[in-house]
Amino acid sequence: MQTKIKGLRFWCCALAGSASLALIPMTTTVAAEDTRVNGYVENATYGREGVGLSKFRNTLQMELEKQAGNVGIFNNLKFNATLRGSYDGVYDLNDDEYGRNAGGAVQLEGTQGFVPHGGGIAPTPFLGFDINENPNDGMVVLGEHLHSQDNGVAFGVPVRPCDKDDRGCIQGYLDKDSNELRFSEFNDRADFIRELYADFDINFDNGNILSTRLGKQQVIWGRTDLFRVLDVINPVDYSRNNIYDELEDIRIPMWILRTDYRMGPTEVFDGFAFDDLNFQMVWNFDKFRPHDIGQCGQPNVILDAGCFFRGMNNLWENGGTVANFAGATPDGGLATDFGPGQIGIRKAHMPSWSLANTQLGLKMEGVYGDLGFSLNALTYRSQLPSLRGGIPAQNGFTGETAVFPSLIAFDIHFPRVNLVGGSLDYYSQGIDTVFRVETSYTSGEEFANTLRKELYSESDVLRYVVGADKSIFIPALNENQAFLFSGQIFGQHILDHEREQRTYGEAGIPDYEHNWTATLLIQGFYMNGRVTPKVITAHDFRAQATAIAPSVDWLVNDQFKLSLGGNFKVGTGARKFDDCRSCNPWDPFTQTPGVAGQQPGESAGLSSYEPLGRFKSGPIGMAQKEDEIQLTARYSF
Amino acid sequence: MNIKFKPTALSQCLAAGLVAGMFAAQVQANEDVIQNSFFPYKNEVPSHDGLSVGMTIDQSNVAQFKEVIDPAFYTFIENGWTSITVGETTSFGLNEGYVDATRSSVGKVSLGEQVGEINGWQAGRPFPQEPDANDPRAGEKLAWNYKYGYNWGDSAAISPFYWKYRDMNSGKVERTIKFNFHFLNFKGRVNQEPVPEITPNPSDLFRAIYLQVLDPADVRNTQLLIHRASDDLKRDNSWLYLGFQRRVRRLATGQVTDAFLGSDLMIEDFEGYNGRISDMNWTYKGTRDMLMPFYNHNDLELDTETHQDSDGYQVVAFSGQGGCFPNITWQLRKVYEVESVPVDESHPLSKRVHFVDAQTFTIPRTVSYDRRGSMWKTFTIGQAHPDYHLPKNKGTGVSIDDSFSMIDVQASHCTTGQFKGQVDPEMSPPQMFNVQHLRATGS
């Protein structure tokens, strides 16, 4: 691996920023017996191979807690607020990668050779676009950091902040301007108020407690790390550091009413009793928010989906050149200029606030003997987008506007999902190991599917994680303290999976019907736990992609912590799948060469890296070229 | 020859008198056991040649007192790392209810066939009789006396509790962790309602320990809950709530022999020994008079910086090499020396030597040895008399754990503890000791 050093000034700034944290004179904790004010300042400086600076985030977080005691019928009344603000200087310090000067002119592949954006064929009056509305500037080629165009689909994607270049910015979904990128918490959802809630109990005479938390908060379900099988109530900000940050830092708090009826040890009937029993109701009454998957032009865009969406929205709004399209075969096709309203993403249907759009969860949790358990049920909106085809679009050959089968013209939806699941933990005395199991069964999730005319289908999904934790002494490395080994295996099974072999390849759902991802954490402790090296490894079995994240935390003192880490990937990156160039939406003009008797809307399975290969590569595979060195300094007060 | 004995009024009277006399003798014998066990200083206090109240034992005169100082602490004084100020030997009378419970069960408790089994115990000290050197299970009986001791009474809290990690060479305080600790006995309760057991108690728990970290930020809101079953052969159930993960994680037992939060203590070290009787092989090594860390908190020169509150309470100060030694006074007291050897050969220790205070059955001094048999750590738990502590502790009959020092002699490192122990049932309600409380308290 070779890390490209883009300029000394970046690294000088980075080091200066980190070092300055140690010098910031901070006030000590404001402490009264019923009031607590704490916080931290942090600098996170990351350098990425081939890119240079990929993060220079400076954060101030304040936590305030006020105990009000017993008030009327309420016991243990407590108020809690967590405020967070950050400035990520990467958009200013590395602005030709991630800011106002990012991107440039692009060249797109075709059997006629490489042509500039706007230089494709436009054989009918309806094809082609106005280059002045959609200039060849401030763009990258979709997926260029990961793969070549390789006779497949590609198009230009604008990458500058939406106030600098609004092309492809999807209103209400992926439309951040420069300041929203720099100061990510200061937006119209007031994310600088990270948490703000009141806790209160009502104690009953029988010893049971009705315990309530009302306000903007995180609600955490489940027993596993990293994977979100049951922990799905809050959406997640993947734009912060992909899947690698602690979930506490990247869950997006929502306005929620959470109520627990805590029964403690409970005898259900003679001879059958729980050591602990609790019923929970969660009502997420906040306006819907999806995951933040990262906007194209940000350093972290999970699955590179934000770039695909932005490029597609630009195609819909302005038209554009698509590589290897017209007359495509496995040997490529002609780079083709589409007009506005013909292909692409039209808009995102963001669920508005209504009672029907709120989300409701129920949980029963307890301890029975050596077994901890929970049973969970949740009805919620998918936090991941679903692309539904079947929208009216213009035929590039006839000019007719209609719904065409399997046309790559979409709206984004966030469908209703119902989940039931449960979790267990169990300590096995015989092998001194704790096992954790978590599982969920969902209905209503939607997947891209090139076998369907609307290019998506619903499927029930079974997910589970089995984890095991064990401490093992390795005297050669540390005579005094054991190493923690924590392994997990995550399985996902798409129960209504569809895939068929067609003339040029497979068509259907790109995600694997059955897939597993394994993680292993090994953590050591030195200098009385003040130096903690660890390695986290994650391997996607079907994608054959692995992430390795070694790091060392050094607690210099109670206030100051330095973390040096890396994030490296090995294995396979980009993968190919049916791209629907051979879906024949505008029959007979779009029939695929070499395919006899092709019906309208029927895919011939012609494949390339974009756009659906990302679902086979997974988040690890899609980030194969995002190796990083990461330095974080935090001063707590 | 067959002689018929016709009972007369006189003979009946004599028989009744004999039975009554035997019963009275048994009662007296049992009472002697109680008096000897709980009030060893009623008639006289131990003495040692040259030892007097108020004197200081330091490098210059320690050799004279080798017999009454444990070997580890003797070395510390010999090295000039610390000294001992001798205080008057005083009685630390335990709670009357606990003594009464013992009185009513003298002779009714026995060991089971295997280590960890006990029969007939309800409450109180199970084996108040003097240990017999010829009894191969004498050490085990003493261990039971500790386990079922009146250590923190029926319930108590240490709130707050300061742990300082110190470099013994430089004296630098590397880390200060502020906790709250809470203890609750589910069974064997003798004082606080409900007595003798909290119900429902589906898992037949004997005791629970709950702790929460208040500071610093990186470990804030870490919580630990330990459930100890009445059946000693059953392993503890332990749960850890990690503040930065906001999740409850069940702990494997292996993790209770790891350094807790990077300190020099493992969870198993808490209170002197915090494990199962059946995890160790116990050997009684003898009875001695030894200098032990027992004192009156309010008579000490205290630490004015670490803790301030509206009660005006201050914690014990530390000094000596690296600041690893509490500024307290020591009493010459009757001590049982007990050795515990881990059953599990992969345990990080080869053995512990406990110096158990005969009156209170607390463990104020423990010396631990690594797998090679070398001295590794020594643990001092300062015991404060409840009548010279917080007003709320007066008359509780609890020997208050009030200061600790765990010294890793191999790493020249120590962890010190400064307590505000409070015997107050309101601070440790049963609802605090279930798993859901961890989730509800975490934020």
Interface residues (C-beta under 8 A of the other chain):
Chain A: T29 E33 N38 Y40 E65 N80 E195 D199 G207 I209 S211 Q218 I220 G222 R223 D225 E246 L247 E248 D260 R262 G264 P265 T266 E267 A273 F274 D275 D276 N278 E365 V367 G369 D370 G372 D425 Y426 Y427 Q429 D432 T433 V434 R436 D469 K470 S471 I472 F473 E479 N480 Q481 A482 L484 F525 M527 N528 G529 R530 L555 N557 D558 Q559 K561 S636 F637
Chain B: Y165 E174 R175 T176 P200 N201 P202 S203 D215 P216 A217 D218 R220 H227 R235 N237 W239 F244 Q245 R246 R247 V248 R249 R250 L251 A252 T253 G254 Q255 T257 D258 A259 L261 G262 S263 D264 D309 S310 S346 P348 D370 A411 H413 T415 P430 Q431 N434 V435 Q436 H437 A440 S443
